[in-house]
Amino acid sequence: MASRYKDKDAGAVLSFSGQWVSWSHTAFAYLAFLSALIIGCSLHYHKIVQNEWYGYPQEWFPSVSATIGDRYPERSIFMIAIAITSGPRFALVGLWYLLTAKPGHTLPKAVAISGLIRTLTCGGWTYITSTDDHDWHDILMISYIIFTLPWTTGCILLSPPNAKAIKYRKYIAGAFFGTLVPLIYFFIQHKVHRVPGAYTIYAFFEWSLIVLDVAFDAVTALDFDTFELVVKDVKGMSKGSNNSSVPAAVLEKEKEKPVFVGFRLSDALDIAADVYHGFVFWSVLTSLGLVIWYFPLWHMGISGYEALVLTTITPAFLGIKMFRSLVVQNQRFFHLLALSGLAAYLVKDPVYRLFTVGFGVATGCLAWVATLLADSAQPARLETRILAWTIGLIMSSVAKFAWHTNNPVWPIMHAANGGWNGTGLVFGILAALRFTRRAPLSGGDAPQEKNGSSLLSALSIGGLFFGLHSLLSDTSTMISWVWDGYPVRGPVANVHGWYTIIAMTIGVAIGVLRPDLVTSWTAYGVACVGAAILTIYPHWFGYYGGLTLAMYLMAVAFPLISSAAKKNVAVTFGLGFMIYNLLVLFHVWVVAYAFVPGGPLVREHTDWIMITMMLSIGAGVFDLISQQARSGRKTVKASDRTRPSATGHRRYHAGVLGFLHLFFLLANVRRFPSNDYKPHHANDRLITAGIWTIHFYLDNDMWSSEYRMRDLIKELEIDVIGLLESDTQRIIMGNRDTSQFLAEDLGMYVDYGPGPNKHTWGAALLSKFPILNSTHHLLPSPVGELAPAIHATLDVYGTLVDVFVFHSGQEEDPEDRRLQSEYMAKLMGSSPRPSILLSYLVTRPLEGNYNTYVSQTSGMKDVDPTDWDRWCEYILYKGLRRTGYARISRSTITDTELQVAKFVVPSNEEEQAKAWDVSEELRMRRVEEHEVPEGWRFPQMFRGEGVRGHRYHVFDEPRYYNY
């Protein structure tokens, strides 16, 4: 906030409006009582509604005294908050006296004395509770109410000529004293007449008094704007200034002052903390869509929780001058609040965990933009902040690679599934404290660029952040875009992911060293070509386009964010993040069109998303080029790029980047394929195949489920498994690919299936046997969602076996499902080899489309036609000898069971012929477990109650057949 004084305030180290005394008193007072009420009701509800006569359900709302004085921890939290309130409370009384005191008048002194006594008695009845000493608690509370009368009356009489304030004081005071009448009446009904429920009504009036009492004092904010409180260093001993406004001469000196000179450990720690803090921002932001996605999954449509995507637009509130000043001058507080997104893993309930993450995103976006605004006056300081943001994104991608595309500090992670949340939170607190240790260079009123358009800048921020998030928040995202099945003709995630990191690093270097180069139409045109190649082409050529786009996005981030920070940040970042949100929703709707209003309009139009993203970024490039043309200069002068004050920090950032690359390569060595891919029962020529709809690797309690999935797949000795609803390479699913972890940990080959640019919910194939060839299919879906399928040929003990993984359309689209059944029947029938279908068919056994899948056209047989309790998952086969079939309960991993079947692969042409020609009667004959070889049997551990919630169910035991 700008000081009203000129040269006299040269030594001021802190100044703020007197209004903040009122607002801080109001905020902490309400916080004290409200936190006690929420915590008390959450932890001790039945105890705090209990009184000497009745309890729940006769009494169902607690009194103030019971809430703040009877139980731990609400009592302690209340007392801490009310202690903090005492400072602003005494300051409020003092400022009111200074405002109203006039020579020769005694009323202001009397009102001030009553205000002081009232404050002291408030401390008395809040700290001496009815549980401690009932008599003194009542005496002090009654005294408080008595001294409230002269205080409120005196304040009304002494009010400055402010019609609004006078009106509010009269209304609130009238409501306060009017509330005393029913309060006393219901207290008598409870205490004397022992009327059940009377104390609950009394409690409502008691809480109303609290609300009205604090509100009355809050009205002083309308009068205290006449005050500015200034703290001055009269001897000049302070090391730094927290002035809300920096004189121009001082600011110019700060611009030229080197931020980092030579090598110092403290400077290195500063940069490391900055980058880690940037990593925290991206970790929390990228987790938001993931925890939101959990809810429409279970609602099978819009749940309402999607509204939390709007938590990113909080920078728009920086358009309010008072609020902007508050945030800029208290950056540390808001950056620490943003760490709630890391602490969200401690919240078990998915709804509350979602809101905790949303709060972390809201405060994180607000704090970061306030920091950019405050530091925009000095190029070197601003550059370090932008580098922290961009290199933090690289660190996030590196960490996700090391943890198989899961971020170890996400709120879906915990110790049981590989999370490092506690460690991440501790480092996050330390990093936030160090990140905010340097005083801001302005109080929120930094001079804004007169040239340029805030609207165009906002468009570019929206497009930029969407591009960074959707394509670069995981090293395997663009690789999954260009993956097109076996044989391998393009990059592989666990081998070539480093190329994405290299491209991002080169982009950072170009953006810092040559921002004028990336803000040219030539560079923009090359990036547009790269985006088109990534969208259209598969294999290496498509990936090269993606790498080009990655370099450009990281490079152009510097001039675009720098320009946005020097304009109206409420528009450039508030509106910018709103545009980012719209692109995120667009990104969802191209595949979720069947579940959202207006979805068919954008059905399968990832190309439109890329065009919109690049046009948005182009708007910012146009703005920068226009500014350069008007000013006749480059965005950053060459001298600014090379002087020590602008380059001293870069060696540390280069060191951090080097460390991240080293860490990535070490993780790459650990993840490099080294499995022997041995099937479980090679001596028996057995193939155990499974099908599982895994709900995007989120379990029923919103934890990442890959560890539990791995354990069940391993214990069931599965050799080939189809996973459905497995495409997680989208913002709403965290841009991850858990099939990588399963394949590497279980020693299996993996086919990701149709990529995210193919607009399906995904189908993946994991196999202990080499995948010689695989083809991806998108089945006819004229109305509903696209149905993905994989047709893979495996080398099974020297015999070629075809495996089909298929996810049919929804029940609501019968014509889609009919066309898809015909397509799959022809596809399976075209294979002369032994085959297995691992599928999600949405049909009843022996009815409807079932008879198309199981038909002469397809040549396929049902693994168990007598299993009447199926609707979605089916296993079909041909040319193999079926030996067993089981259904295993899913526990809380997903909403669908795991189905498994065992087959013996014929060893020669004669046995193959027998497998094809075996009669239906013989095929259907069931046998006892002891009649089949031991190697063909299902594990015993899942019998009875099973383990970890997994057991054989429906049949209560596996079924075995004459093969």
N, C-alpha and C positions, 0 to 999 in steps of 0.2 A: 504494500500500500504506500503510495507516495506521501512523503512527509509534507506538512504544511509550512515547515520552517525552511529557511535557506541555509546560509552559512553557519548559523548557530547549531545546526544539527550535524556538523561535520564529524563529531565524535560519537554520534548515536550508533549503537550496535544492535538495537532492537526497537521497533515501533509498531504499534498496532492500535486499531480502533477500540474505543471503550465498549463498543457493542459486543466484542468477544468475551468480555467479562460476563455479560448477560447470557450469551449463548452457551458458554462453557458451563456456567452454573446450571442452566436448564438441561443441557445434555447429560452432565454427570449425575444430576439429581434424578432424572428419569431413568438413567441407566442403572443407578443403584437399586431403585425400587422394582423396576421391570425385570432386571436380571434375577433378583431374589424371588420374584413371583414365578418366573419361568422355571428356574432351577428347583425351587421348592415343589412346584406342582409335578415336575418330572420325576423327582427322587422320593418325595415324602408326602405325596398328595393326601393319602388317607389320614396321615398323622397331623398335618397342619390344618385340615378342616375339622378335626375333632376338637370339641370344647368340653366344658365340665358336664354338660347335659347330654349332648348328642354328637353323633359322627355321621359319616357317609352312610346312606344317601340323604338323610334329612338335612344335613349341612353339606354343601358341596362347593363352597367358595371360601378361601381362607381370609382371615382378617390381616390387616397390616402387621400387627404385633406378632401373630403366629408365623407370618411369612419371614419377617426379618430377624426374629429373635430366638426361634426354637431349635433350629437344626443347622448342622454343618453339611455342605459348605456354603449354603446360601447366606447364612449369617455373616461369615467371614468376608465373602465377596461384597455383600452390602456395606459392611463397615469400611472396607477399603475404598469403595467408590464414594461413600458419603464423606469420608475423610478428605478425599480429593476435592469434593464439592465445597468443603469449608473455606478454602482459599478464595475462590470466586465469590462465595457468599459474603465474607467480610469485605472484600473489595467492592461488591455491589452496594453494600450499606455505606461505605466510605464515599464512593462516587456519587451516590444519591445526595449525600450531605453536601458535597462540594458543588453539586449542580443547583441545589435549592437554598443554600445558606445565603442570607442577606444581613447586612449590618443592622443590629437592633432588633432582630427577629429571633424569638426563642423556639418557635414551633419546629424549625428544622433540627435544632439540637434535641428536642424531645422525641421527634420521630427517629432520629439516628440512635438515641439511647434505647428506645423500644426495639429498634431493629437489631441492635447488638444483643440485648437480653433475649430477644426472640431466637436469635441464632444460637446462643449458648444453651437455651432450653431445648432447642431442636437436637443439639448434640447430646443433651441429657437423656431425652426419651428414646433416641435411636440407639445409644450405646448401653443404656440401662434398660434392658427389655423386661417385659412382663414376667418372663421366666426367671430373670435374675432377682428383681425386687418389684413386685407388682405395685406396691404403694408408691414408691418413688417414680416408677414409670408413669403412673396415672397423674401424680402431682406435676411432673415436668411437662406432660402432654397438655394438661389443662392450662398450665402457665403459658405454654406456647400459644394456645388458642387465645388466651386472654390478651397477650401482648401482640397478637396478630391484628386485633381490632384497632389499636392506635396506629399501628404501622400502615395498615391498608387505608384507614381514614386519612391519616396524615399524607400519604403518598398521593391520594386523590386531590386533597386540598392544595398541595404544593406542586402539582403537576405543571410543567412548562406548558406554554400555549400550543399544545399538539392535540388537535381534536381527536385523531384516531387513538392515541394513547389514552386519553381521558375516557373515551367511550369504552375501550377494552377494560380499563381498570374498574369502571363502574359495573359493567356486566359480570366480570369475573368475581369481584367482591360480593355482589349481590347473590350470585350463585353459591359462593362459598358459605356465607352466613345463612342463606336459605337452606343449604344442605344440613346444617346443624340440627334443624328441627326434626326431620325424619330420622336422623342419626340417633338422637337421644331417645326418640320414641321406640325405635326397634331395639335399642340397647336395653331399655326397660322391659320390653316384651320378652327379651331373652333372659335377662338377669333375674327379674322378679317373677314373671309369669311363666317362664320356661317354655315358651312357645317354640315348637320345632321349626326350623328353617328361618327363624327371626334373625339369628346371628349371621346367616348368609346375606340377608338383605342389608343388615347393618354393615357388613363388610364392604358391600358395593358402595354405600354412601361414604364409608371411611376412605376407600381408595379414591373416590371422587374428590374428597377434600385434598388428598395429596396432589392429584392432577391439577386442581384449581389453584392450590397454593403456589405450586411451582410456576404455573402459567401466569399468575399475577406478577411475580417478580420478572418473568421473561419479557413483559411489556417494556421494561426499562431499556431494552435494546432500541426501541424507537426514539429514546431520548439521549442515549449515550453516544450516538454518532457525533455529537459535538465534542467529544473527548478523543484525544490521541495520546496514548501512553508511550513514553519514550524512555529507553534506558541508554544512558550516555556514559562513555568511558572518558572521564575528564582528564586522565593522565596518559591516555593512549597506550595502555598496557595490554589491551586485547590483541590477540594474534590475527583475528579475522573479523570480518564484519558480516552481520546478518541483516544489514539494512534492507528494507523493503525496496529501496531505490538507490542505485549506485550512480554517483555523479559522473558526467561524461568524461571528465579528465581521468578519473580513477579507472573507469571502464576501459579507456584506451590503453592505459598502462597495463591493465590486466590482460588485454588482448595480446600485447607484446611480450608478456612475462612467460618464460618457458615453464611448461607444466611438468616436464620430465627432462632432466639433464643428467648425463652420465648414467652409470648403473647404480641403483640403490635397491636394496631388498624391499624396502617399504613400497617403492614404486612398482616393483614386480608383483608384490602382493596385491596392490591396488588393481592392477590389470587383471590378475587372476580372479579376484573377487568380482570385478565388473563382468567378466565373461561368464563366470558361474552364475551371477545374478541374471544375466541374459538367458542362460540355460534354464534357470528356474521359470522365467517368464514363458518361454516356449513350452516347457514341460506342462505348465498349468494350462496354457491356452490350448495345446493340442489334446489335453485330456477332457476338455469341456464337451466337445462333440461326442466323444466316446461315452461319457456318463449320461449325456442326454439321450443317445441312441438306445440305451438300455430300455427306456420306457416305451417308445413306440413299438419296440420289438414285442413287448408283452401285451400291448394294447392292439397290435396288428393295425395300427393307424395312428393318426395324430392324437397325442396324449395330453397336450397342454403344456407339458414341461419343455417343449421346444422353444417356448418364449424366452428361456434363459440364454439362448444364443445372443440376445440383445444386451447381455451384460458387458459386451466389449465397447459399447458406445458411451460409456461414462465420461470420456474426454469432452463430450459435448457440454457437460456441466462447467467446464472451465471457462465458458462464455460468461458466467456470473462472476463479476469482478471480486466480490467478497470471498466467494468460494475458491476462486483461483488463487487469491492471495493466501488463503488458509492452506491449500494443498502444497503450493510451492514452498512456503515457509516451514512446512512440517512434512517434508518429503520422507524422512526416515520413518515416521509413524505410518504413512500410507504404504511404503515399500514393505514394512514389516507385516502390515495387515494382509498384503498380497500373499504372504507365505501360508495363509490359511488353506490355499489350494494344495500345498504340499502336505499339510497336516490333515487333510480330508480323509486319509486312509484310516485314521483313528475313529472315524464315524462309521458305525456298522450299518445303520439303516440307509438303503440306497437313496431315498428321497432327501434325507438330511445331508448325505454325502454330496449329492448333486448340488444342493443349495450352497454348501460350503465351497465347492469348486467354483460355482458361479460368483460367489462373493470374492474369491481370490482373483478371478479373471477381471472382475469389475474394478477392484482396487489396484490390480497390477497395471491395467491399461491406463488408469487415471494417473498413477504414480510415475510411470515411465514417460508419459507425455508431458507431465509437469516438469520432470527432470530435463527433458529436451528443451522445453520452453525456457527454463531458468538458465540453462547453459548455452543457449543459442547465441549469446552475445560474444562468446569466445570460440573461434573456429576449432582450436585444438581440443578444448573440453568437449565440444559438441561431437567432434570426430570420435573421441574415445567412447562416448555413449552409443553412437551408431555402430561402432565396431563391436561393442559389448553385445548389442542386439543381434548383429549378423553372425559373429563368431559363436554366440550363444546358440544360434540355430544349428551351426555346424556341430557344436558339442552335443546337442540333442540328438542329431542324426548319428553321430559316432557312438553315443551311449546306446541308442536303440540297436545299432548293428551288434554291439558287444552282447546285448541281452536278447538277441534273436528278434528284433523289431518291437520289443516291448520296452518302454521307458521305465527304468527301475524305480522312479519316484512317482509314477502315476498313482492315482487313487484306486485303480483296479488291481494294484500290486500290494503284496504284503510279504512277510517273511516266508510264508508257506509256499508261495509261487515265485520266489526269486527276487522279491522287492528289496530295495535298500532305502526304504522310506525314511526311517529314523535317522540314518546317516545323512541322507540328502537334506533333511530338514535342519539338522544341526549346522551343516555347512551353509545352508541357505540363510540362516540367521546371521552367521558370522559374515557372510558375503554382503548381505543387506546392510549391516552395520558399517562395514568398510566402504561400500558403494556410496553411502550417504554421508561420509565423514567430512567431505569438503563442502563449505558453505555455498549456497546458490549464488550466482552472480547477479540475480535480479529477484525481485519479490513478486514476479508474475506480470510485470508491465514492461517487459523487454520490448525495445522498438521493433516494430514489424516492417517487413519489406513493403514499400509502397507499390513496387512493380509486381506484376503477376496476379494470378487469379487463385483465390482460396478454393473455389469450386473445382477448377481443373486439378489442383493439387490434391483435393480430397478424392477425386476419381482415381488418380494415380496411386494413392495410398491404399485404397480398396483393392485395386487390381494387383498391386505389388504384394500385399500381405496374403491375398488369396493364392497367388502363384507360389510364394515361398512355402506356405502351409500345405497346399495340395500336392505339390510336386517334389519339394526338397526337404520335408520334415522326416523322410526316411529314405535311405539310400536304395532301397529296393522298389520304390514306387514306380519310377519311370521304367525300370527293368520289367516289372509286371505288365506295363502298358505294351511293351514290344515283344513279350514272350508269346510264342505261337506253337508250343509243343515240341515233341521230339521228332527227329534228331535235333540236337541243340544247334541253332543257327544264329544265336545272339548272345547277349550277356547273361550271366548267371549270378544271382543275388549274392551268394556267399563267396564268390570268386572276384567279381568285377564291381562290387559296390564302391570300392575305393575310387573308381573313376569319377563317380558323382562327387565325392569329397574333393578330389583334385579340381574339378570344374568349379565347384563353389569357392575354393580357395583362390583360384586364379581370378574369379569374379571379384572377390574382396580386394585383391591387390590392384586390379584395374580401377575399381571404383575409388580407391583411396588415391592412387597415383595419377590417374588420368580421367577424372570425372568429365572433363570436356569431351573425351572420346566417346563415352557411352551416352552422352546427351546429344548425339547427332542422329540425323535421320538414317544415315547409313547403318549405324549399329542397331537402330530400332528395326530397320528392314531385315537385317540378318536374323535378329531374334524372332521376328514374325515368321520367317521361313523355317527356322528351327522348330517353332511351335507347330507349324503345319506338318512338318516331317514327322515329329513325334506323334501327332494325332492320327496320321494316315498310314504310316509305314511300320511294319514289324521288323524284328531282328536288329542287326547292328546299325543299319542305316537309320532306322527310327530312333535308336538310342543316341546316335551322333547328333541328331536334331535336338534331343532332350538335353544333351550336354551343352550344346550351344545356348539353349534357352536358360539353363542353370547358370552359366557364366554371366549372362546378361542380367538376369534377375538379381544376382548378388551384387553385381557392379552398379546397376542403376539405383539400387537401394540407397546409396550414399547421397547423390544429388537430390533424389526425390524426398527422402526423409529430412535432409538438411533444409531444403526449401520449405517443406511443410512446417517445420519447427519455427520458422521465422515469420510465418503468417498467422492468421487467426486459428490457433490450434483447435478451438472448439469446432470449427468447420473442417479444417484439413484432416484432423484425426477423428473427431466425433462423427462427422458425415462419412469420412473415409472408412471407418470401421462398420458403419451401417451398410455401405456399398459392399464391403467384404462379407458381411452377413448375408446379403442378398445373393452374392455369388456362391456362398456356402450352401444356401438353400437350393439354388439352381443346380449345384453339384449333386445334391441329394435327389432332386426331383427327376433328373434325367433317368434314374433307375427306379425310383419309388413312385413313378407316375400313377401306379394303380391305387395308391393309398392317399393321395393328396388332391385337393380340389384344383382343377386346371392342369393336372399333371400331364395329360395327353398332349398338351400344347408344346411341351418341351421334351417329349419322349425321345430318348436315344440321341440327344443332341449335345454330346460332349464338344463337338466342333463349335457350336454356338458359345459354349462356355469359354473356350480358348479364344475365340474372336472377341468376346466381351472383355476378357481379361487383358488382351493385348491392346484393344482400343482404349481401355481405361488407363493403362500405363502410357499409351501414346498421348493422352490428354496432358499428362504431367510433362512429358518430353516437349510437347508443343509449348507449354507454359514456360519451361526453362529456356528454350530457344528464343521465344519471344522476349523474355527478359534480357537475354544476352544482346539481341538485336537493338532493343530500346536503349540499353546502357552502353552499348559499344564495347563490351568486355566479355571475357569468359566467365563462367560461373565461379571458378576459383583461379586467382592469379597464380602464375608460375612461382613467384616469390613466396606466396603463402604456402605452396606445397613443399617448399624446400627449406624454409627457415627452421631453426631449432625448435622454436615454440610450437610448430605444427608437426614436427616429425619425431620429437624425443620419445614419444610413447610407442612408436611403431615397432621398435625393436622388441619390445615386450610382447606386443600382439603377435609379431612373427614367431616369437618363442612359444607362445601359447598354441599357435597353429601347428608349429612343428611337433609339439608334444601330443596334440590331438591326432596328427597323422601317425606318429609312432604308436600311440595307443590303438589306433584303428588297425594298423598292420599286425600288431601283436594279437589282437582279437581275430584278425583275418587268418593268421596262422593257426590259431586254435580252432577256428571254424572250417578250415579248408577240408574238403571231403577226404576222409581217410577210412571209411567203413568198408567192411568186407561183404556187406549185404547178404548174409547167409539166411536162408529161410529156416524156420523153426524145426521142421521135420523133413529134411531133405532125403533121409534114408527111406522114408515111407512114400516119397513122391507126393506129399500132401500139400495142398494149398488151402489155407484158411482165409476166407474172404469176409469182409464186414462192410456194413453201411451204417452211417451215423449222420444225423442232422445236428450240427453242433452249435447252432445259434450264434455264429460269429465269435466264438471263443470267449463268450461271457457267460458265467454261470448264473444260477438263479439269484444269487446274492450280490451280483455285479462285481465279482472278482474274475480276473483272467484265469481261464480254465485249462491251459495247455499242460500243466504238470499233472493234473488229475487225469486228463485224457491220455497222456503218455503212459501213466501207470496202468490204466485199464487195458489199453491196446497191447502193452507188453505182456501183462499177466494172462491175457486171453490168447497169446501166441498168434496174433493176426499177421498174415503175410501180405495181404492186399486189402486196402480199405478205401472206400469212397467217402469223402466228406462233403456235405452239402451245407449251403448257407455259409460259405467259407471265404467270400471275397471281402477282405477287410482293408483294402488299399483305397480307402476314401477318408475324408476328413471326419465324418461322423463315426467311423470305425477305428480311428486312430492311425490311419496309414501304417498298417502293420501286416505281417504275413506269418502267422503262427505255424503254418505248415512247414516253414523252414526249420523251426525248432523240433517239431515232431520227426521230420525226416532225418535230421542230423543226429538227434538223440537216439532214435530207434534204429538207425542204420537202414534207411529206405530211400529209394528214388522218389522224386516228387514231380508231379505235373500240376502246376497252379490252376490250370484250366483257363477258360475265357477271362481275359484281364478286365480291369475296371473300366477301360474305354469301350468294352463290349456290352455294358449296361445290364448285367445280370447280378443275381445274388451270389453266384459263384458255385463251382464244383471243383474239387481237388481229388487227386489220386495219389496215394502212397503205396509203394510196392517194394517188397524184398527182392523181386525179380527185375532184371534189366528191362527198361521200357525202350523197345526198339523203334517204335513209331507211335505218335499220338496226333489225333486230329480233333480240333474243337468245333463244335456245332452250336448254332443258335437256331432252335426249332421254331416252326411257325407259331406266331403269337399275335394274331391280328387285333385282339382286344386287350388281353392282360399282359402281365410281365413276361419278359423273355425267358425261355426255358433253356438252360445251358446243358451241354452234354460233352463228354470226353469219350472218344473211341481210341483205345490204346491197345497195342499189340505187345505182349510180354513174352520173354524167353523163359519158359517155365520148365526147368530140367531138360532143356533141349527141344521142347515142344512149344510151338507158337500158340499162345492162348490170347484171345481178344477179351478185353474187359471194357464194359460200358458203364460210365457213371452218369446219372441222369437225374435232373430235378424237373418234375412236371409243373405245369401252371396251377393256378389256384382253383379251388372248388367253384368260385363264382363265375368262371369262364369255361363253360362246358365245350364250346366249339374249339377253343384253343387246345383243350386237353384231347379232344378227338383227333384233331389234326396232328398233334404231337405224338399220339399213340401210333398213328399210321406211319409217321416219319420214322419213329424208332423201330417199328416192326420191320420196315423195309431195310433200315440200316443194319439191324441185327441179322436179318435174313440174308444180307449180301455177303456176310462173312462165312467162308467154308470151314473156318477153324473152330475148335472148342471155345466156348464163350461163357462169360458171366455178366449178368446185368446187376449192378448195385444202384438201387433207384428209390425215388420218391414219386409214387404214381398217382396218389389221390383217387383211389377207387377201391371198391370192396372186392374181396375174393370171388371169383367165378361170375362177376357181374360187369356189365358195361364194357369200358375200355380194357378191362383185364383180359377179355377174350381177344383183343387185338394184340396185346403184348405177348400173351401165351397163345400162339396160333401156328398154323402151318407156314404162314408168311415169315414169321420170325424164326421159327424152329426152336423156340425157347420153351423150357419146362419150368414150372414153379417148384421152388425148393421144398415146399410142403403145402400142397393144395388144401390140406385139412386144417390149416391154421386160419380160422375164421375171424380172428381178432385183429386183423390188419386193416389199415386205411391208407397209410402213406408209404411206409418202407416195405420194399419187396426185394428178394433175391431170386433171379431167374438164371437158368444155365442150359447149356447143351454140349454134347460131346465129352462130358466129364462124368466121373462116377461119384455121385453124391454119397457121403458117409454120415454127415451129422448136421444138425441145425439147432441153434439156441437163440434165445432172446434174453438180454441182460439189462436189468434196470439201471437207469442212468444216475441214480442218487439226485444230487442237485446240480449236476454239471450242465444240463440243458433241459429241454422239455420233451425230448424224444429218446427212446431206448436205443441200444446198440444191438443190431441183429448180425449174427455170424453164421456162416455155413462152411463146412469142410468138404473138400473134393479130392479125389485121387486122380492124378493126371496119367492117362494111359502111356505106357512106355514104348509101345510099338504100334504099327498100323493095325495089327490084328486086334489088339486091345482097344484101340480107338474105334474100330468098327463095332466091337461089342458094346462100347459105351453109347454109340449112336443108336444101335439097334435093340437095346434092351427093352423088353416089353413094359408097358405101363403097369401091369399087375406086379411084376417083379420090382419095378422102380419104387412102388408105393409100400413095399413090405418093410415094416419096422422090426428092429431086433433089439435085444437087451444090450446094455453097455458091455457086459462081459464077453459078448460075441464078436466084438470088434477089437483089433489090435490096440495095445496100450497107447501107442503113438497117435492113434486117431481120436482119442478121447479128449473131451473138454476138461479144463482144469477143475479139480475138486473144490478149490477154495471158494467158489461162488455158489456152492450148494447151501441149502438151508437159509440162514440169515445172511450168508455171504460176508463180504468185507467192504467197509467204508460206504455202505448203502448200495452196493452192487451185488446182485444175486440173480440166479436164473428165475425167471418169473413167467407167467402165463401157463407154461407147462410144468413149472416147479423143478424141472430137470431137463437136460439136453435130450434131443431126439436123435436116435441112430437108425440107420437104414441099411438094408441089403444093398450093396453097391453094385 
